[in-house]
Structures are given as structure tokens and as C-alpha cells.
């Protein structure tokens, strides 16, 4: 049932009046469509506005851009689309114009055969009912809502549903399966029963989608308030196995001699949701997602001891570059940051469980550097016990460790610290070329300072360097 409703009073931005006048002058029908309409109804801010035209979207956009002071106009002739970046009443907007079209697909391709179409054709090709609504901008019907698939009702019921047969919708463009899960996670909507079943049936179609497009949607899921919901659905529908089988491998519980381990997949989702309450940092959230990624390959049952995952933090750190490369994530600073946090994520826990020594705290500060606060945030998120008393005790212990860090940092300044003696000075002093001896001396100085056996100043470190050199049979070049 099509719901008739008029939104003219809500089209307050002057850009709609500009478009109305130009469209009527050109004799073309124009509608604002898609996500902006959805967000208008949901009272969510959105500065990306899509328009569809029963003619040339490029020609309409060209005239609109001329009417907006300072507007930047770009067009893509092969795709029949045009973009306008502009600032109206202090609000930055991105406007996209495209001609109305209908699409048909071949079974072996996600690239459609595109033909000119009507507004009905344009709405039929939309991914979900909540994105298939349109508002007329022409004078004769300004503000009139076209809602052929009851998108307003689905917004009210918080449901994600496809306009047409979901098997056809998802087979045409398999990325829509991940988009369904992304919208469900982002908006806290449920996915309609048949739509969800169709995702499972069509999941095998995902590999024809480029990894860049998949990762763009994955990043949006990762930035949701409860990203664990999206990751759960990606695994449940079978989509995750095509781009993150390493995470799927964490799922399940094995029992030997009546001893089991926790389900590390669900633990990971809980850690991810925990950290999402603390930070919007995408890469810190990825550190939470991957912190136990090597628990599957390191899992071992030891007689009399139970299940162990020894070295999973080190193997996990080694896996990070490969995971980032496969997902087409940045291979420079973000990757190194996640790698460092994965490798160090057990260190603060060890400090909580053992006697906290100044030496151990110094080493952690030295190794974590400026990322120490993010590491501690990850450790807080990693506490997922069902025993609330135990959880609170761990949080209190972490706060004690953090206080110890503050005290030692104020005294010793070891965060991002560089030893006072460089390799160049060692080589110059003893007349050496780059060699094993240089590394031995440099490491000895660093370890002595971190252990607290040596003052962190040049004079003491220089004397210590000479002593280590004599022990190795070296003499200063001047002697």
C-alpha cells in the first residue's frame, strides 16, 4: 500500500527551492531519494542528498551549481551522474544527481545493464524499503512522498526488508547482504525473516564483490555503537567465512576430560562491544577484534593443565600484516598500531596477577610508548567474566597498575624513551664497524636502565658502556 504524505514543510533547506525552479524550467521531474529521505523521517542528520531525474541528471546539476555561490561541480559522463559540493546557510552539503534508470543483471556479474527508466523503475532497484522512498520536488507535487513498499511502516517497526524478492535483490548486487547487516547494526533494526534467510542462501555470491567495497561496509559496522551485533550476523549468515575465516575459526567450545574453554568468537564480540562504549577509534576497535585472533592455531590441551593458548599474542601480532593486506586496510601506521596492541595485550594483565615491580612497569611503558593508554583501554574491555565481583576486582587492579605507571613515568620518563648512548657513539668509542658487540652493549645499557640498576643519564650510561666494552675484550679507540 502506498502511503500518501506531504513533507513540504520539512524541506527547509534553500537547495530544494533552487532545484524545484530549475527542474520546472527544464520540464523534468526530480525527486530526492534514498538515505536522506529515510533520515528525514527518522530525524537523523544527513548532509549527503541524492536526487533522481527523468532526464539528464548532469544537465540539471550543471544549472543548479550555477545558482549556488561557490559550488563545486563534478560529473561522470559514463555513469550519467553529477556531484555538487556546496555550502548553504553554513551547512556543507554533498548533492548527487542521476537520471532515473532500471537495471538488469547477468548471473555471472554484479555490473548491471542500465537503461533509462521511470521513478517506479528507480524505486524498484533500491536495496531496502527504507531506502526506496522518494519525495517530489516539482511545483505540482512538491513535498509529496512516494512510498510504494511501505518504507515508513518498516521504519516504525524497525525492520530491514528488500522491496522485491530478496533472492533477486541480493543476487543482483551481493554487497547488499552486508549493507543489510550494516543498517541493522547502525539503526538497531531487525532483519525481516525471509530477507535474513535469503542472505544465508545467497552468501556464496559475495566473492564477486571487490574486497575494497566489503571492507568499506565492514568499517561502518565496526564504528556502530554495538558492532558485535553486526559481526554476529556476518558469521551467522555465512558471509564472514569469505573474508575473515580466521575469526570464524575462533567459534566453538571443545571439551576433553570434562574441561572446556570459553568460546573465543563470542568473547571477541563482547570485547569489541565493551571497547565501543569507551572509544570511537576505529583502529583500537580493530585491535579488540584481532586481540585473540591466534587462539585457534595456538589452542592445545595439556594433560593435567587444561586448555592453553601459549604465545597467541605473538602469533596474533605476526598475523596482523596479512589480515590488513587481505582486507585492504592501511599497511602503515594503523597496521603497526594494531600489531603492537595485539602483541602487548596480555602484559598489563600479567602485572595485575603478579607482584607489580617497577622494572615490569618501566618495560611496559617503554614498549607501549604513547599507546599505553589505548592498551589499558583494551585490557579493561578484555574483562568479560560473568562473575561481576571478579570483573570489578580486575578493573580496580588495572587502576592500581595505571597509578603505578603515572608515578614511574613522572620519575623515570621512559615513555617513548631512547637510551642516552647511541650505537654510533659505541662504534666511535671502540673503533667498531656495525657488529654484534655494538648490539650487546646497547641492549645491556637499555636493560640496566629499565631494571633500575643504572641511572637514566649520559654520564652513568657512558661509564657502564666502557665497563661492558672491557668485559667483551674491547678497548676505547684512543687507548
N, C-alpha and C positions, 0 to 999 in steps of 0.2 A: 504494500500500500504506500503510495507516495504521500508524504506529509507536506501540506502547504503551510508555509510560514514565511513571514517577511522580516528581513534583518536590516532594512534600510537605515533604521535609527542607530544601528551599531557600526555602520560603515562610515566612521567619523573621519578617517584619515583623508586629507585632500586628494591623495593619489587616485582614489576611486572616482571622484568627480572629474578629474582630468581625463581618466580613461573613458568614462561614460561619454563625455563630449566628443572625443576623438573617434571612438567606435561608432557613434551615431552619425558623425560626419562622413566616415568611410563606408557606412552602410553594412557593418559586420556585427555579428553577435559575439559578445565576450562575457565570460564567466570567471569569477575567482573560484578556484577548485582546490581539492586535496587537503593537505595538513593544516593550512591556515583556517579553512572553514571549520574543521574538526576542533582546532584550538580555540576559535572564537566561541563555539558552543560550550566548550569546557572551561572557558575563561582562563586560558593559558596564554602567556605572551609568545608571540612568534613574529619574527621580522622577515621571514622568507615567504613571499607570496607568489603563488603560481596562477597564471591566467591561461585560459584556452579560448581560441578564436576560430570561428568558422570561415577562415580565410588565412591570410598571411600573418602569422604572429610577429614576424620580423618587421613587416611594414607598419603594423600598429605600434610596436615597441619603439620604432625609429621616431615616430611623431610624438609619442609620449615623452621620450628622452629629451626632445627639443623643447618641451614645455616645462621641464623641471630644471631649475638652475643648478649647475654643477654636476648634473647626472653623467655617469659613465656608461656608454652603450657598447655592448659586445654581441655579435651574432655568429651563429654556426650554421651556415647555409646548408650543409649536408644533412643536418638534423632538423632543420626548419625551426630552430629555437633562437631566442634572443634574451639577453640578460641586461638589466639596468641596475647599477648600484647608485643609490641616491640618499640624500639626507633631507627629510621633510619634517618641519616643525621640531628639529632637534633629534629626530629618530632616524637611525641608519636602516635602510631597507634594501633587500635584495629581491628584485622583481624578475620573474621568468615568464616569457610568453611563448606559446607553442600553438600551432594550428590543431584543430580537432582532428582526431585520427582513429582509425580502427586498426587492429593488429591481428595477424595470423602467424602461426609458428610451424616450423618443421620439427619433427620429433628428435632430430639429432643436433639441434642448435637452440641457443637461447636468444638468438638475434631474430627479431620479428620481421615479417613482411608488412610494411607500413603503407596504408592508403588513407586518402582524405576521408573524413567521417563526420558524423553529427555529434551533438552533445551526448546523445544516448550511447553512441559508439564509444565516446571518450570515457563515459562513466563505467561502461561495461568492462573496459580494460584495466580499471583500477584494482589495486591489490586487495583492499578490505572495505567493507561497507562504511566504516567511519572515515575513510579517505575518499569515498566515491560521491560525496555531496558537492553541489555547486550552487553559487549564488549569482544571479543575473546582475549585470552592471549596466544594461541598456536602459534608456529612459522609460520605455514602455513597461518594463517589469523590474525596475531597479530594486534590489534587495530581496527578490523572490528566491526562496530555497527550492532547489530540485534535489529530492532525496528518494530516488526510486527503490533503494534497497533497505530502507528503514535504518539508516546510519544513526539518526538521532536516538531512536529506541535502543540501539546497541550501545550507544554512549551511556544512556540512562541505566542500562542493565550491566554495563562494564564487560562487554563481550567483544572478542575479536572474531570476525566471521568474513568469509570471502563473498563477493557479490554474486558470483556464478559458481558452478561446480568446483569445489576446491581442488579436485584432481586435475582439472584443466588449468586452473589458475596457477598451481604450483609447478605443473609440468612445463607450462609456458615459460615461466621465469622462476627457477628453483630458489633464487635468493629470497623470494617472498616467504619461504618457510622460516628462514632465520629472522626476517623482518616481523613475522607474526609473533615470534617469541620475544623479539626486542620490544615491540609495542606492548605486549602482555606484561613484560617486566617493567617497562618505563612508566606505563599508565596504571599498573596494578589491576589489569583486566584479566579475565579468564579467557581461554581459547575455546570456542564452541566445539562440541564433541566431535562432529564429523570433520571439522577443519583440522583438529588435532590428529585424528586418525589418518587423515589424508597426508599430513606431514610425514608420519611414520611410513606410509605406503610409498611416498614419493622421495624419501630421503636419499635413495640411490642416485637421484638426478643431480645431487649437489656438486659432484666433481666437475660438471661442465662450467661451473661458475669460477671466475678468477679468485685467487686467494686474497688479492687486494680488496675486492668487494666483500668477501666473507669477513675479513679482519676489520673492515670499517664498521660493520654491524656488530661484531664481537666487542669492539672498543666501546660502542654505545651501550651495550649490555653491561660491560664492566663498570661503566660510570653511573649505572642506575642505583637508586637507594638500597635495593636488595638484589645485587647481581647474582647471588646464589640461586634465586628462582629461575633466572634465565639459563644458567649453566645446567641446572637440574633438568629443564625441559629439553635442552640441546642433547643431553645424554639419553633421556627417556625416549625421544623420538628417533634416535639412531643417527642424528646429524653429526654429533661430536666425533664419532669414530672416523669421519672422513678428514678432519683437520686437526684433532687433538687426541689421537688414540692413547697417548701417554697418560692423559688424565683419566680416560675411561679405565685404563689398566689398574687404577687405584681402587676401583669399586669392588666390593665384596669382602666377606669375612671367611677366613679359613680356620678350622678348628682341628687341633691334634692333641691327644691326651687331655681332652676337655679344656684345653687352653686356646682361646681365640684372641684376635687382635681387633682393634676398632676398624670400622670401615673408613679408610683414609680418603675416599672420594667425598663422602658426606662431611667428614671432618674438614676437608679443604673448603667446601662450600660454606660451612659455618664460620671458618676463619675469615673468608672473603667478606661475608656479611658483617662480621664483627668489625673488620677494619673499615668497611664502607661507612660505618657510623662515626668513624674518627677522622677520615680524610677523603678528599676528592682527588688525591694524587693518583693518576692512572697507573703509574709505574710501581707505586707502593702497593696498589691493589694487585698488579701482576705478580709482585713478589709474594703476596699472600696466596695467589692462585698456584704458584710454582714451588712454594717453600718445601713441600713434601713430594715433589714430582718423582723423585728417585726411590721412593719407598717400595714400589713394585719390583724393580730389578735388584734391590738390596734385601728384600724380605727373606728371612731364614729362620727355621725352627731349630733351636738348640736344646738338646735334652737337658732337663733339669732347670732350664733358664726361661724357656718360652720363646716367644717371637722376638726377633731382633731386626733392626734396620740400620746396622752399623755403617757409618760413612755415607748415609743418604744425603747429608748436607753437602759433602764434597762432590759426589757424583752428580747431585742435582745442579750444582754450580757449573759443572762441565757440560751439562745438557742444555743450559740456557742459550748459548750461541746458536745451537742447532734449532731450538724451538723458535727463537726470534727470526732466524733466517727463513724457516718454513712458513711462519705466519706473516712474513714481510713486515716485521716490526723493525724499528731503527736499530742498526747494529753498532752504534757508537755509545754515547753516554747512557741512555736509558737501559741498554742491554747490560753494560758493565755495572750499573747501579743495582739492577735486579739480581745479577750474578753475585754481587757482594753480599746482599741481604740474605739470599738463599744460603750462601756458604756460612754466614755468621749467625743464623737464626737460633741455633742451639746454645751459643756461648752465654748469653745472659741467663738462660735457664740453668746452666751449669753453675753460674755464680750464685743463684738463688738456692740451689740444692746443696752446694758445698760452702765451706767457710770462705767468706769473701776476703781475699787478700789484696793488698794494694797493687801487687805485681800483676795479678789477673785483670784487675780493673784498668791499669795502665795499658796493658796489651790490647784489651778490647777497645779502649779509646783510640789507641794508635791505629788499629786495623780498620775500625769503622769510620774514623775521621768525622767529617761533617754529617755523615749519615747515621750517627749514633742515635739521634732522637727518633728517626724513622725506624731504626732497628728495634728500639724499645717499644714503639707503637705496634710493630709486627708481633713482638713477643707477647704483648698484652692481648692482642687479637687471637693468638695461638692457644689461649686457655679456653678449652671447650668442655671441661668436665661437667657432668650432670650434678655433681656434688657442689652446691652453691657455697658451702663453707670452705671447701678446698679452693674454689675459684677465687674467693675473696682473699684467702691467705696468700695465694700466688700473687695477686695484684699488690697486696701490701708488701710482700717481699721484693717485688720489682721496684716499688717506690723507694725501698731502703737502698737497693743497688743504685738507683738513679741519684739518690742523695750522696752516696759514696763517690759516684762519678763526678758530681759537681765539686765536692771537696778536693779530690785529687786533681781535677782539671785546673782548679784555681791555684793549686800549689805547684804542679809539675808542668802544666801547659803541654800535654802530649797529643792533643787532638790535632791531626794533620802535621805533627811534629817531624822535623828532619834532624837526624843526628848531627852534632856540631862538627864532626870530622867527615870529610867527603872522600870518595875513592881517589879523586885527583890528588888530594893532599897526601894520602897514604903512598901513592905511587911516587910523588915528588920527593917525599921524605926518605924513602928507602931505595929510590932509583929503580923502581919496578915498571915493567910493562903490565897491561891488564893480565891478571893471573888469579889462580885460586887463592893465593896468600892475601891478596887485596880484599877479596870477599870474606875470608876468615876473620881478618882484623875488623873490618867494617861491621860484620854481624856481631862480633864479640862486644864491640862498643855499644851497639844498639841494645843487645840483650842485657848488658850490665846496667845500663841506664833504666830500662824497663823493669828490671828486677829490684831497682832501688839501691844497687851496690855501688853506683857511680853517680856523682852529681851531673846534672844536665847543663854543663858549661864547657867552654872550649879548653880551658887550662887543664882541668882534671881529665877530660877526654884525651887530650894530647899526650899526657903522661901515660895514660892507660894504653894508648896506641903504641908508644915506644916499648912498653913492657911486653905487649903481645908480639911485637916485632922481634924482640930479643928471644922470646920463647920459641919462635919459628926459625931462629938462626939468622935473622936479618939484622943489618946494621944501617943506621942513617947514612945517606949518601955522602954527607960531609965528613964522616969519620974515616 
